[in-house]
């Protein structure tokens, strides 16, 4: 064995050509070829090798490879921890909102503290879900989904199940959670989820009003007021009723004789000589419409 990393790298290439993957893996570890190990472990579907690679790359300061390895293993807490250690607070907050909403508030405080050093107003503009739950309408359902899918997150599926497995980008996790909660007993929330679900809300205390001295009130007459008097109706004289029934007067009391005299007077005053009938066509049917 030679301690030279270059020689271990050459030996790993020879092992890969001969399809000796175990020897290639050992040579890559000695050569600290983390990118080669990432390719080899993902190609073989070797979860144990991927976990060792994540820890070794993390210890060696290879954060990108370590993050990719942890993400491949679906180890979200490790990914968040890695982002926090490298002070990538915005990325950590966005990732927590997507995969672990119970960690959003904790990471947001770190982000605000770090951002306030350069821009205090921008730091104050960041909304905490515990304080502004109206800006996160689906937060409670997301917390339940996180708890319901916790077991699934810790279970690694074999690579052979990939063709039949539904990709995550085609799944509706919230809808799946609603169906799960409807068919199973209620899923209990963890400590951090319980803190997010039951944010401290100070109940408003009733305001005590000092008692006022009793002041005697004036007596109120409970007797109902009499209805207003009806308008008087003028009674029709008997002789007018008789004349209406005989046809000598109309319903309004007007004399029929006076009406006929007025009609004769108006007819006698008509002057038929002033009427021009030259333009009248008696064959025009529209005149009778």
GITA-V758527 format. One record per backbone hydrogen bond with DSSP energy under -1.0 kcal/mol. CO is the residue of the C=O (numbers start at 1). NH is the residue of the N-H. E is the energy in kcal/mol with one decimal. If there is no record, write none. Layout:
co->CO nh->NH e->E
co->CO nh->NH e->E
This chain:
co->4 nh->8 e->-1.7
co->5 nh->9 e->-2.0
co->6 nh->10 e->-2.0
co->7 nh->11 e->-2.4
co->8 nh->12 e->-2.1
co->9 nh->13 e->-1.7
co->10 nh->14 e->-1.8
co->11 nh->15 e->-2.1
co->12 nh->16 e->-2.1
co->13 nh->17 e->-1.9
co->14 nh->18 e->-1.5
co->15 nh->20 e->-2.9
co->16 nh->19 e->-1.3
co->19 nh->21 e->-1.2
co->20 nh->24 e->-2.1
co->21 nh->25 e->-2.6
co->22 nh->26 e->-2.0
co->23 nh->27 e->-2.4
co->24 nh->28 e->-2.2
co->25 nh->29 e->-2.0
co->26 nh->30 e->-2.0
co->27 nh->31 e->-2.0
co->28 nh->33 e->-2.5
co->32 nh->34 e->-1.5
co->33 nh->37 e->-2.1
co->34 nh->38 e->-2.3
co->35 nh->39 e->-1.9
co->36 nh->40 e->-2.5
co->37 nh->41 e->-3.2
co->38 nh->42 e->-2.0
co->39 nh->43 e->-1.8
co->40 nh->44 e->-2.2
co->41 nh->45 e->-1.2
co->41 nh->46 e->-1.9
co->46 nh->50 e->-1.9
co->47 nh->51 e->-2.3
co->48 nh->52 e->-2.2
co->49 nh->53 e->-2.3
co->50 nh->54 e->-2.3
co->51 nh->55 e->-2.1
co->52 nh->56 e->-2.6
co->53 nh->57 e->-3.0
co->54 nh->58 e->-2.1
co->55 nh->59 e->-2.2
co->56 nh->60 e->-1.9
co->57 nh->62 e->-3.0
co->61 nh->63 e->-1.4
co->62 nh->66 e->-2.4
co->63 nh->67 e->-3.0
co->64 nh->68 e->-2.2
co->65 nh->69 e->-2.3
co->66 nh->70 e->-2.6
co->67 nh->71 e->-2.7
co->68 nh->72 e->-2.2
co->69 nh->73 e->-1.7
co->70 nh->75 e->-2.9
co->71 nh->74 e->-1.2
co->74 nh->76 e->-1.3
co->75 nh->79 e->-1.7
co->76 nh->80 e->-2.6
co->77 nh->81 e->-2.4
co->78 nh->82 e->-2.4
co->79 nh->83 e->-2.1
co->80 nh->84 e->-2.4
co->81 nh->85 e->-2.5
co->82 nh->86 e->-1.6
co->83 nh->88 e->-3.3
co->84 nh->87 e->-1.6
co->88 nh->92 e->-2.2
co->89 nh->93 e->-2.7
co->90 nh->94 e->-2.3
co->91 nh->95 e->-2.4
co->92 nh->96 e->-2.5
co->93 nh->97 e->-2.2
co->94 nh->98 e->-1.4
co->95 nh->99 e->-2.8
co->96 nh->100 e->-1.2
co->100 nh->103 e->-2.2
co->101 nh->104 e->-1.2
co->103 nh->107 e->-2.2
co->104 nh->108 e->-2.6
co->105 nh->109 e->-1.6
co->106 nh->110 e->-1.2
co->107 nh->111 e->-2.3
co->108 nh->112 e->-2.8
co->109 nh->113 e->-2.3
co->110 nh->114 e->-2.3
co->111 nh->115 e->-2.8
co->112 nh->116 e->-2.2
co->115 nh->118 e->-1.5
co->115 nh->119 e->-3.1
co->119 nh->123 e->-1.6
co->120 nh->124 e->-2.0
co->121 nh->125 e->-1.2
co->128 nh->131 e->-1.0
co->128 nh->132 e->-2.6
co->132 nh->135 e->-1.5
co->133 nh->136 e->-1.1
co->136 nh->139 e->-1.6
co->138 nh->142 e->-2.1
co->139 nh->143 e->-2.3
co->140 nh->144 e->-1.9
co->141 nh->145 e->-2.3
co->142 nh->146 e->-2.4
co->143 nh->147 e->-2.0
co->144 nh->148 e->-2.6
co->145 nh->149 e->-2.2
co->149 nh->153 e->-2.1
co->150 nh->154 e->-1.3
co->158 nh->161 e->-1.6
co->159 nh->162 e->-1.5
co->161 nh->165 e->-1.3
co->167 nh->170 e->-1.5
co->168 nh->171 e->-1.3
co->172 nh->176 e->-2.3
co->173 nh->177 e->-2.3
co->174 nh->178 e->-2.2
co->175 nh->179 e->-2.1
co->176 nh->180 e->-2.3
co->177 nh->181 e->-2.9
co->178 nh->182 e->-1.7
co->179 nh->183 e->-1.5
co->180 nh->184 e->-1.8
co->190 nh->194 e->-3.1
co->191 nh->195 e->-1.8
co->192 nh->196 e->-2.0
co->193 nh->197 e->-2.9
co->194 nh->198 e->-2.5
co->237 nh->241 e->-1.9
co->238 nh->242 e->-2.1
co->239 nh->243 e->-1.9
co->240 nh->244 e->-2.3
co->241 nh->245 e->-2.1
co->242 nh->246 e->-1.6
co->243 nh->248 e->-2.2
co->243 nh->249 e->-1.2
co->248 nh->256 e->-3.7
co->250 nh->253 e->-1.8
co->254 nh->250 e->-2.1
co->255 nh->259 e->-1.5
co->256 nh->260 e->-1.9
co->257 nh->261 e->-2.1
co->258 nh->262 e->-1.9
co->259 nh->263 e->-1.8
co->260 nh->264 e->-2.2
co->261 nh->265 e->-1.9
co->262 nh->266 e->-2.1
co->263 nh->267 e->-2.1
co->264 nh->268 e->-2.2
co->265 nh->269 e->-1.1
co->267 nh->270 e->-1.2
co->272 nh->275 e->-1.1
co->281 nh->284 e->-1.6
co->284 nh->287 e->-1.3
co->285 nh->288 e->-1.6
